[in-house]
Amino acid sequence: MFNDIFHFLVFPGLLFVATVGGILAWADRKITAMVQFRKGPPSLQPFYDFLKLLLVKETILPAKGSKITFLMVPVFSLFGATIAGVLILLPSLNIQTGFSGDLIVIFYLLAIPSLAYMVGAMASGNPLASVGASREMKLIMSYELTFFLVLSGIILKADMSIGINDVMHAQSQSGAFIGSLSGVILFLVAIFCLQAKLGLVPFDMAEAETEINHGPFIEYSGSAYALIKLTKYIMLFILPAFIAALFMGGLHWQGIDILWSILKILAVVVLLTLIRNTNPRVKIHQAMRFFFIWMNLFAVIAIILGMFGI
Amino acid sequence: MGFKDFIFKKSLWLFHFGGASCNNCDIEILDCLTPRYDVERFGMLLVGTIRHADVLLVNGSINQKDKSRLLEIYNQAPKPILVVAIGACGCTGGIFAEGNTFAGPVDKIIPVDAYIPGCPPKPEAILAGIMKLLNK
């Protein structure tokens, strides 16, 4: 019981994922600045941002809107992201999570933050937030099917086992999945799904700063927005960790493997940031067509290749 | 300087309110975000909504129609908020001070924490004003 609470709150739970996520958020901003030939923010900037929003700023509630839903949404999104992080990181510490099929559970938990943002935007009663929520909904409908196809491909390659432990075990037997052709295709598709899940630039139409002013988050201020920021930091850590576990042989915490784990996560984050910095924002119907037709097609091709063992 | 004050000054997010501006100050403000001056070094970001803002940048002359909007924006902002008046029009009214639609310089409508004069102020002047605000 005490162990469970420790796992959830400290390591590898809330405190750990939030700290690492903050560092990765700084890396994201620093790489962005370097791509644009700027100097970039100081290294503790994400923590300054979070603490300022949490401690200093006032939280404003919408006058015309559902106040309780509005305030519960950041808490729900933080819980969803944290539990998903715990379930992703526990197998890499060699701790059995106690059930098989945790891939499916993680898939649902990773969807909670996006759904929560949508509910919060609807509860805020702001028209621009509603536009953002509608775009977020369309985006969720487009990428969730693709993400599930990617997971199916992984499950197929891991001999029909639906647990992160089994997937990592299968990779230690036969080499990382990214080493095969079908693995590379699935990895590329998964990277685009991550981009949409994180709301980074080619697919950031839900929170487009320049046209609908941060979309779903337009009414959030103070500590409620601080929790949303924290969720975003956590998602920036656990989604690359999930990809590393599925494609790159997983994360390990003994000896020299610590360095490899850090490099794997950094590589995925750098890839995401570079895609974000070299692409324009697409329209929502372009994003839907991109996922429905092209990404699903690639995922299906990869699954067929995987059936032949290529 | 307490902890809260330190954190607040390390992460100022800017919201830009342009009154009846001639656009020169707007462009000079945007210059501060470009590679040459880069205010993100001090943790500053331009945000799109007043709910996230810590600093309200006001430029341009404020006329009768802008006045109510400026007041509404200021009242919607989460406190604490700093207000910076940029340019001759924001500070004093400039050449529009005698006009019949002019509703007074910014500090007659809302409290102002820093003034950056100039028509338009150079980005260097805006950075100097920001440093004065941080060391205040």
Contacts between the chains, C-beta under 8 A, distances in Angstrom:
chain1	res1	chain2	res2	distance
A	29	B	40	7.5
A	33	B	38	7.5
A	33	B	40	6.4
A	36	B	35	6.1
A	37	B	35	4.5
A	38	B	35	4.8
A	38	B	38	4.5
A	38	B	40	6.5
A	39	B	38	5.4
A	39	B	40	7.6
A	39	B	41	5.1
A	40	B	38	7.9
A	40	B	40	6.2
A	40	B	41	7.2
A	41	B	40	5.3
A	41	B	41	6.9
A	41	B	43	5.4
A	42	B	10	7.8
A	42	B	41	7.6
A	42	B	43	6.6
A	44	B	10	7.9
A	45	B	10	7.7
A	45	B	11	6.9
A	45	B	43	5.2
A	48	B	7	5.8
A	48	B	10	4.2
A	48	B	11	4.2
A	48	B	43	6.0
A	49	B	11	4.8
A	49	B	43	7.5
A	51	B	7	4.9
A	52	B	7	4.8
A	52	B	8	5.6
A	52	B	10	7.3
A	52	B	11	4.6
A	52	B	54	7.5
A	55	B	4	5.7
A	55	B	7	6.6
A	56	B	4	5.2
A	56	B	7	6.2
A	56	B	8	4.8
A	56	B	80	6.9
A	57	B	54	7.4
A	57	B	78	4.9
A	57	B	79	7.8
A	57	B	80	7.6
A	58	B	78	4.1
A	58	B	79	4.9
A	58	B	80	7.8
A	59	B	78	7.1
A	60	B	51	6.4
A	60	B	76	7.5
A	60	B	78	5.4
A	209	B	47	7.5
A	209	B	48	4.4
A	210	B	48	7.0
A	213	B	48	3.7
A	213	B	49	4.5
A	214	B	47	7.4
A	214	B	48	5.4
A	214	B	49	5.6
A	214	B	52	7.1
A	217	B	49	8.0
A	217	B	52	7.8
A	218	B	48	7.8
A	218	B	49	4.9
A	218	B	51	6.6
A	219	B	51	6.0
A	220	B	51	6.5
A	220	B	52	7.8
A	221	B	51	4.1
A	221	B	52	6.5
A	221	B	78	4.3
A	222	B	78	5.6
A	225	B	51	7.6
A	225	B	52	6.6
